[in-house]
Structure formats: structure tokens, C-alpha cells
Amino acid sequence: MKVEKRELKVVFMGTPEFARVCLDALVGATMLIKVATVITQPDRPSGRGKKLQSSPVKNCAMQHGLPVFQPEKIKSKDSIAILESLGADIFVVAAYGQLLSQKILSMPRFGAINVHASILPKYRGASPIQQAIVDGETSTGITIMQMDKGMDTGDILLKHIVDIDQEDTGGLLHDKLCQVAPIALLEAIDLIATDSIVPIKQDSELASYAPLITKQMAQIEWNKSPKDVVNQIRAYNPSPGAYTWLDDKQVKIWRAVTDETLDTNNRISGKIVGTCPKNGISVAANGGIVRIIELTPSGGKKMSASEFMRGHKIEIGTKLEYKQTI
């Protein structure tokens, strides 16, 4: 029996590029979707001049001629009154950046769904893309979730798996997930519109958490294994950028590999044990060697390790430091 689809009046909430691709897909969908209003974070100062910058979602909404609402606090009395006046059938949320109260989640007849960049219940929280790489995962994905008052604890509506390659950085994996997220979102909305969705409860015993990224988290810990160090460097490329300290100056490391060709006996973690214009800068880690391929010196530009060595004298035995406080 053919199920007739309902037209869904959508209010979209999101802020960064990951959310923008989802909004763009909703606007361009051929199914019966009407994006009534877009909610995003207020314009923020950015760049050297600290000029106010609109979010990618706001820019997308303006291009499509959609109304935009940018509350400082989505849970304020005035914001709630505006949300109630919109008469949405469903809220679609993707990396919005503010928590929604249960009152807000209960407003639409189909509630609120979230586009999350992991396979829940793994990596609930703010940094699922980076944390998956830090932990050495070989796959992740997109989960469409029915939102509840918890932190990414709602029922799973749909999920798509995405492989993590060994060369994937946080930026590359983000781009992969940006290709899959709109597909998963439209598929889920189609199922909702035809009453075909089957929610699945999350197993909280399998849950893990991906915290908000701090600068300290991106500082390289050389006492970890070479694989863990390389995963840390991959995860925080391009933002905020993994870094270390050389002669009390911060150096960002963009690309590195493990190196099993050097003797690792009696090595002190963080010490430079080899320099080669062709192969890069070799640094001792816990039980092995990390070879730095690409970096940015303090006050400089991104360059290969070979370029860096041409302009800087690097002594064998020099230690790359980890500082407890910044």
C-alpha cells in the first residue's frame, strides 16, 4: 500500500560548514520539505581585524532567501516565544552550538532530530570527528538521532558508516562526513514523512564522550606511543593544530609518520634522534620514533621539515617539550 507523504515544515538549527551542507540539502530536496526559518549563532568577531563574521549556515540561508533568527540564548523567554510562533512540524539540528530545553524539543509534532558525526552511542559530545582519530578508530559515521534532554542520548533513527583511512586528518574526515550527512538526513526525513521510522534505544553502557576541544588537548605528548602521537597530529589538523615546544617557541606539527627503521633503545621521549633533509625530523616517543614531515615554526609559515632544516640548525639530542600549563 502506498503511503502518502506529508509536507513537513522544518525549522533548521545549525552553525558551521557541517550544518551548512545539511541545510543546503534540505532546501534543494525534491521531497515535501519547507524550510520555514533558520536559526544559527550570532555573528562573531573573527580574523586579525576582529570583524563580525556570519556563520556558514547564515550565509547559506541568506542565499536562499530564508528568514534567519540568531538568539544569544535559545532558551530565553523571548526565544521560546518566537519558536512557538513558527509552528514547525520538526526541528532539524546540526552542530548548532546551544543546548535545547525539553520544552523546545517538545514543540514540533515530530520533535527534534539531530545530525551527529559519529556512530552513537560512541563519541557523544562536541568533538566526535577528532576524538575518533585520536583513539585510532578505523570507522565512524553519521547518526540521525531523535533528540531528548540528554547529551546525544536520544533514540537512533538512522546511521551511515564511513571508513577512516590512515592518512585522514580531522579536516579530511570532516569533509567525508559532510558528503554523507545530507544523504542520511534526507533519508531519515523521508522515513519520518511516511511513518516508516523505527527508533532504536541507545545502549548507554557502550557510550563514550568527545569533549569540547581545548588548546591543551592539542599539545603533543611525546611519552605516548608513536601511533598515538601521529593520531593526535592527524586529529587536530587543521584546527587547532597539534603543537610542541622547541627552545621555548611553539611549533605546530601538521604531518608525521611512525618510523620503525631506527633503534628505539634508551631513547628519551621528545628528544630529536635524527635529521635528514629527505626523510624529516625523527623524534623519540614511547617505544618508537615519530618522523615529522610538515610543520609551522613560531612566527613562520607552513613548510616541510626539509625546508625548516635548511633555515634552522637542529641538534641531535634537542628535546621537544611538553608544558603542563600555557
C-alpha positions as CSV (number, residue, x, y, z in Angstrom):
1,M,0.0,0.0,0.0
2,K,1.4,3.4,-1.0
3,V,1.9,5.7,1.9
4,E,1.2,9.4,1.2
5,K,3.9,11.7,2.3
6,R,3.1,14.8,4.4
7,E,4.7,18.1,3.8
8,L,6.9,19.0,6.7
9,K,7.5,22.5,7.9
10,V,11.1,22.5,9.0
11,V,13.0,24.9,11.4
12,F,16.7,24.3,10.9
13,M,19.3,25.0,13.6
14,G,23.0,24.9,12.9
15,T,26.1,27.0,12.6
16,P,29.3,25.6,10.9
17,E,30.1,24.1,7.5
18,F,28.9,20.7,8.6
19,A,25.5,22.2,9.2
20,R,25.5,24.3,6.0
21,V,25.7,21.2,3.8
22,C,22.6,19.8,5.6
23,L,20.7,23.0,5.2
24,D,21.6,23.2,1.5
25,A,20.3,19.6,1.0
26,L,17.0,20.4,2.7
27,V,16.4,23.5,0.6
28,G,17.3,21.6,-2.6
29,A,15.3,18.4,-1.8
30,T,12.5,17.4,-4.1
31,M,10.5,15.8,-1.3
32,L,7.8,17.8,0.5
33,I,10.0,19.9,2.8
34,K,9.5,23.5,3.5
35,V,12.3,25.2,5.5
36,A,10.5,28.0,7.2
37,T,13.2,29.5,9.4
38,V,16.9,29.1,10.0
39,I,18.4,29.5,13.5
40,T,22.1,30.0,13.9
41,Q,24.6,31.5,16.3
42,P,25.0,35.3,16.4
43,D,27.7,36.9,14.2
44,R,31.1,36.7,16.0
45,P,34.4,38.7,15.7
46,S,36.9,36.7,13.6
47,G,40.3,37.2,11.9
48,R,43.0,39.7,12.6
49,G,40.7,42.6,12.3
50,K,38.1,41.0,14.5
51,K,35.3,41.9,12.1
52,L,31.9,40.4,12.7
53,Q,31.6,37.2,10.6
54,S,28.4,35.4,9.7
55,S,28.2,31.6,10.2
56,P,28.2,29.4,7.1
57,V,24.6,28.5,7.9
58,K,23.5,32.1,7.9
59,N,25.3,32.8,4.6
60,C,23.5,29.8,3.1
61,A,20.1,30.9,4.4
62,M,20.6,34.4,3.1
63,Q,21.5,33.0,-0.4
64,H,18.2,31.0,-0.4
65,G,16.2,34.0,1.0
66,L,15.3,32.2,4.2
67,P,14.4,34.1,7.4
68,V,17.3,33.9,10.0
69,F,17.0,34.1,13.8
70,Q,20.2,34.5,15.8
71,P,19.5,34.4,19.5
72,E,22.3,34.8,22.1
73,K,20.3,32.3,24.3
74,I,17.9,29.9,22.6
75,K,16.3,29.0,26.0
76,S,15.4,32.6,26.8
77,K,11.7,33.5,27.3
78,D,11.7,35.7,24.1
79,S,13.4,32.9,22.0
80,I,10.9,30.3,23.2
81,A,8.0,32.6,22.2
82,I,9.4,33.0,18.7
83,L,10.0,29.3,18.4
84,E,6.4,28.6,19.4
85,S,5.1,31.1,16.8
86,L,6.8,29.3,14.0
87,G,4.5,26.3,14.1
88,A,7.2,23.8,13.0
89,D,6.5,20.2,12.3
90,I,10.1,19.3,13.1
91,F,13.3,20.9,14.2
92,V,16.4,19.7,12.4
93,V,19.6,20.4,14.3
94,A,23.2,20.0,13.1
95,A,26.1,21.4,15.2
96,Y,24.1,24.3,16.4
97,G,26.2,25.1,19.5
98,Q,23.5,25.6,22.1
99,L,21.6,23.1,24.2
100,L,17.9,22.8,23.7
101,S,15.5,22.5,26.7
102,Q,12.9,19.8,26.9
103,K,10.2,22.5,26.3
104,I,11.8,23.4,23.0
105,L,12.3,19.7,21.9
106,S,8.6,19.1,22.6
107,M,7.3,21.9,20.5
108,P,7.1,20.3,17.0
109,R,4.8,17.3,16.5
110,F,7.7,15.2,15.3
111,G,10.1,16.7,17.9
112,A,13.7,17.5,17.0
113,I,16.2,15.4,15.2
114,N,20.0,15.8,15.2
115,V,22.7,15.1,12.6
116,H,25.6,13.8,14.7
117,A,29.1,13.0,13.3
118,S,29.7,9.6,14.9
119,I,28.0,6.2,15.3
120,L,26.2,6.7,18.6
121,P,26.5,5.8,21.4
122,K,30.2,6.3,20.6
123,Y,31.5,9.8,20.8
124,R,28.6,11.7,22.3
125,G,29.6,15.4,22.7
126,A,31.3,18.2,20.9
127,S,34.3,16.7,19.1
128,P,33.4,13.3,17.7
129,I,35.4,13.7,14.5
130,Q,38.7,14.5,16.2
131,Q,38.2,12.0,19.0
132,A,37.6,9.1,16.7
133,I,41.0,9.8,15.1
134,V,42.8,10.4,18.4
135,D,41.5,7.0,19.5
136,G,42.7,5.3,16.3
137,E,39.3,4.2,15.1
138,T,39.1,2.8,11.6
139,S,35.5,3.8,11.0
140,T,32.9,6.3,12.2
141,G,29.8,7.8,10.5
142,I,26.7,9.8,10.7
143,T,23.8,9.1,13.1
144,I,20.4,10.8,12.8
145,M,19.0,10.9,16.3
146,Q,15.7,11.8,17.9
147,M,16.8,14.5,20.4
148,D,16.0,14.3,24.1
149,K,17.2,16.4,27.1
150,G,20.4,14.4,27.4
151,M,23.7,15.0,25.6
152,D,23.3,12.9,22.4
153,T,21.4,10.2,24.3
154,G,18.2,10.1,22.1
155,D,16.9,7.2,20.1
156,I,18.8,6.3,16.9
157,L,16.7,6.8,13.7
158,L,19.3,6.0,11.1
159,K,23.1,5.6,10.7
160,H,25.6,5.6,7.8
161,I,29.1,4.1,8.3
162,V,32.2,6.0,7.0
163,D,35.7,4.5,6.8
164,I,38.7,6.3,8.4
165,D,41.8,6.0,6.3
166,Q,45.3,6.1,7.9
167,E,46.0,9.4,6.1
168,D,42.8,11.0,7.2
169,T,43.1,14.2,9.2
170,G,40.4,15.9,11.2
171,G,39.8,18.1,8.2
172,L,39.6,15.3,5.6
173,L,37.3,13.2,7.8
174,H,35.1,16.2,8.3
175,D,34.8,16.6,4.5
176,K,33.9,12.9,4.1
177,L,31.2,13.2,6.7
178,C,29.9,16.4,5.0
179,Q,29.2,14.3,1.9
180,V,27.3,11.6,3.9
181,A,25.4,13.8,6.4
182,P,22.9,15.3,3.8
183,I,22.2,11.9,2.4
184,A,21.4,10.4,5.8
185,L,19.3,13.4,6.8
186,L,17.1,13.3,3.7
187,E,16.7,9.6,4.1
188,A,15.6,10.0,7.7
189,I,13.1,12.8,6.9
190,D,11.6,10.7,4.1
191,L,11.1,7.9,6.6
192,I,9.5,10.3,9.1
193,A,7.2,11.7,6.5
194,T,5.9,8.2,5.6
195,D,5.7,7.0,9.2
196,S,8.3,4.4,8.4
197,I,10.9,5.3,11.0
198,V,11.8,2.7,13.7
199,P,13.6,4.3,16.6
200,I,16.3,2.2,18.4
201,K,17.3,2.9,22.0
202,Q,21.0,3.7,22.7
203,D,23.0,1.3,24.9
204,S,24.4,3.8,27.4
205,E,26.9,1.1,28.6
206,L,28.7,1.4,25.2
207,A,28.8,5.2,25.3
208,S,31.9,7.3,25.1
209,Y,32.4,11.1,25.2
210,A,34.1,13.5,22.9
211,P,34.8,16.7,24.9
212,L,35.0,20.3,23.7
213,I,38.5,20.7,22.3
214,T,40.9,22.9,24.2
215,K,44.3,24.1,23.1
216,Q,46.0,22.0,25.8
217,M,44.5,18.8,24.2
218,A,46.4,19.6,21.0
219,Q,49.8,19.7,22.7
220,I,51.8,16.7,21.7
221,E,52.6,14.2,24.5
222,W,55.8,12.6,23.4
223,N,55.6,10.0,26.2
224,K,52.8,8.3,24.3
225,S,53.3,5.6,21.6
226,P,54.4,6.8,18.1
227,K,51.0,5.7,16.8
228,D,49.1,7.7,19.4
229,V,51.3,10.8,18.7
230,V,50.6,10.6,15.0
231,N,46.9,10.1,15.6
232,Q,46.9,13.2,17.8
233,I,48.6,15.2,15.0
234,R,46.2,13.9,12.4
235,A,43.1,14.6,14.6
236,Y,43.9,18.3,15.2
237,N,44.8,19.1,11.6
238,P,43.7,21.8,10.6
239,S,42.2,23.1,13.9
240,P,43.5,23.9,16.4
241,G,46.7,22.3,15.1
242,A,48.9,19.9,17.2
243,Y,51.9,21.6,18.7
244,T,55.1,21.2,20.7
245,W,57.8,23.4,22.1
246,L,61.3,23.8,20.7
247,D,63.7,26.2,22.5
248,D,60.6,27.7,24.3
249,K,59.0,28.5,21.0
250,Q,55.8,26.9,19.8
251,V,56.0,24.7,16.7
252,K,52.8,23.3,15.1
253,I,53.1,19.9,13.5
254,W,50.8,19.1,10.6
255,R,52.0,15.8,9.3
256,A,54.1,13.0,10.8
257,V,54.5,9.2,10.4
258,T,55.8,6.4,12.6
259,D,59.3,5.2,11.8
260,E,60.3,1.6,12.6
261,T,63.8,1.8,11.0
262,L,65.6,3.5,13.9
263,D,66.8,1.8,17.1
264,T,64.5,2.8,19.9
265,N,66.5,1.6,22.9
266,N,67.4,4.1,25.7
267,R,65.6,6.9,24.0
268,I,64.1,9.8,26.0
269,S,60.6,10.7,24.8
270,G,60.6,14.0,22.9
271,K,64.3,14.0,22.0
272,I,65.4,14.5,18.4
273,V,67.3,11.4,17.3
274,G,67.7,12.0,13.6
275,T,67.6,14.7,11.0
276,C,67.5,14.0,7.3
277,P,66.5,16.5,4.6
278,K,64.9,13.7,2.6
279,N,63.0,11.9,5.5
280,G,62.3,14.7,8.0
281,I,63.0,15.1,11.7
282,S,62.9,11.9,13.8
283,V,61.7,12.3,17.4
284,A,61.7,9.6,20.1
285,A,58.3,8.6,21.5
286,N,57.3,5.9,24.0
287,G,58.6,2.7,22.3
288,G,59.4,4.1,18.9
289,I,60.0,7.0,16.6
290,V,57.9,9.7,15.1
291,R,59.1,11.3,11.9
292,I,57.9,14.9,11.4
293,I,57.2,15.7,7.8
294,E,55.4,19.1,7.8
295,L,55.4,21.9,10.4
296,T,55.0,25.6,11.1
297,P,57.7,27.3,13.2
298,S,56.8,30.1,15.6
299,G,56.0,33.2,13.6
300,G,56.5,31.3,10.3
301,K,54.5,29.7,7.6
302,K,53.7,26.1,7.0
303,M,56.7,24.2,5.4
304,S,58.2,20.8,5.0
305,A,60.6,19.6,7.6
306,S,63.3,19.7,4.9
307,E,62.6,23.4,4.4
308,F,62.7,24.0,8.1
309,M,66.1,22.3,8.5
310,R,67.6,24.5,5.8
311,G,66.9,27.6,7.8
312,H,67.3,26.2,11.4
313,K,70.2,24.3,12.9
314,I,68.7,21.2,14.6
315,E,71.0,19.5,17.1
316,I,70.6,15.7,17.7
317,G,69.6,15.4,21.4
318,T,67.5,18.6,21.4
319,K,64.3,17.9,23.3
320,L,60.8,18.8,22.2
321,E,59.0,19.8,25.3
322,Y,55.5,19.3,26.7
323,K,54.4,22.1,29.1
324,Q,51.9,21.4,31.8
325,T,50.4,24.9,31.7
326,I,50.3,27.5,28.9
